[in-house]
Amino acid sequence: MREQILVNITPQETRVATVEDGVVQDIHIERASHRGLVGNIYLGVVKRVLPGMQSAFIEIGLERAAFLHIADVIEQRQHPNEPQRIERIVHEGQSVVVQVIKDPIGTKGARLSTQISIAGRFLVYLPQEHHIGISQRIENDAEREHLRGRLERLLPQDHHGYIIRTSADHATDDELRADIDYLDLIWADIRQKAQTLPARSLLFQDLSLQLRVLRDMVSAGTEEVLVDSRENFQKMGEFASAFVSDVLHRIQHYGGERPLFELYGVEAEIERALARRVNLKFGGYLIIDQTEAMTTIDVNTGGFVGTRNFDDTIFKTNLEATHVIARQLRLRNLGGIIIVDFIDMDNEEHKSAVLEELRKSLSRDRTKVTVSSFTSLGLIEITRKRTRESLAHVLCQPCPTCQGRGEIKTAETVCYDILREILREARQFNAREYRILASQTVIDLFLDEESASLAMLADFIGKPIYLQVETAYTQEQFDVVLV
């Protein structure tokens, strides 16, 4: 398997795509005007404490106050068996050091934690803790204990907490020690700023996307990191030399005339990832609908006709859909609750095989994912940790014509709305005449099929009604002007 990471950089935004054997697997976009906040550390001020919800709103200098729940308070995490009360831990006007764990999404403010964690190349530093944790992706018990022992030998006896990342598996002692020193310097700088800067100040900002790629995304299987900006290629090289030297030789500058994302088909993949319908290879298709609360995925056979029987056709379609669903979750960065409606299967062995294949396909996701079994209605529920906006929410906005409904009123419906509006106005005001301002399609309908209805209303109210086309109006927009 050949893995490449493509980095496309412009002054306005940075885009990163992971490509495996020519197939785009995930996409990350960070805009200069809307950099993600996850990982940022602030000196916040408690604006309001809500004992009934066991939460508090914290001002950190953003447009909306951020949200802190008791479950994310360090005192509660250190003593999970001893329930804490948030009103005994924080009070209004108090300054508190907090870290963003979830970006603002939709109308919701950022989510905070008072448990600080700072990511390095091989370790995550937990300055308020004293234990050593190990990434769940390292499953071998012997390897876990070996890594724990190595780190403990490098740390003083009264050390703070650390989480050993998966990448530490191949790190030397010198690299681990350099990571420890780097994280110590960052924490010392944060503490100094917390004592000298005013409230609502940013104390620490996580690395930009192109540098996070080198720290978090490059794995042993990554063959090369292609960057299409010479200036940022040099910056990434300097960062790699200082902190991730084993990655340095894999960073390459792309200077071709054809745009990098176009050459590897990423632009077309982004367009497909914004579509509601996703076609499967053998004729089936998925319908993906995203709402604020959840995402639904419906699997359909479409034009796929199996070679044996109908059950076999359904099984093969569902099996193919598992791989596409896992990839689409990564591409679209869909989070929260995802409900998958596979085509109904009567064969229990087929159900088990589809569920196992889905879990296998989702296991490669860097984001935490859980999968339930089939419900009595034949649905599967997936939960995927949501820390930032989905691809559609980053690149798109609700349609101004339909306001996100996906449908608009018919011209006939709008005509009847206008007739009712004129009748209401005629009962309240004594105008000389009425003028309808509407789109071309609505006016055309009034002049043709609904002309009799308009004439009847004019006779009923005893006032003339005139029509006027407004080319800038959408089909649903209209105004009734009283003259």
Secondary structure, DSSP 8 states (H G I E B T S, - for coil): --EEEEEEE-SSEEEEEEEETTEEEEEEEEETTB---TT-EEEEEEEEEEGGGTEEEEE-SSSS-EEEEGGGSHHHHH-TTS---GGGT--TT-EEEEEEEE--BTTB--EEESS--EE-SSEEEETT---EEE-TT---HHHHHHHHHHHHHHS-TT--EEEE-GGGGG--HHHHHHHHHHHHHHHHHHHHHHHHS-TTEEEE----HHHHIIIII--TTEEEEEES-HHHHHHHHHHHHHH-GGGGGGEEE---SS-HHHHTTHHHHHHHHTSSEEE-TTS-EEEEEE-SSEEEEEEE-TT---SS-HHHHHHHHHHHHHHHHHHHHHHHT--EEEEEE------HHHHHHHHHHHHHHHTT-SS-EEE----TTSEEEEEE---S--HHHHH----TTTTTSS----HHHHHHHHHHHHHHHHHH---S-EEEEE-HHHHHHHHTTTHHHHHHHHHHHTS-EEEEE-TT--TT-EEEEE-
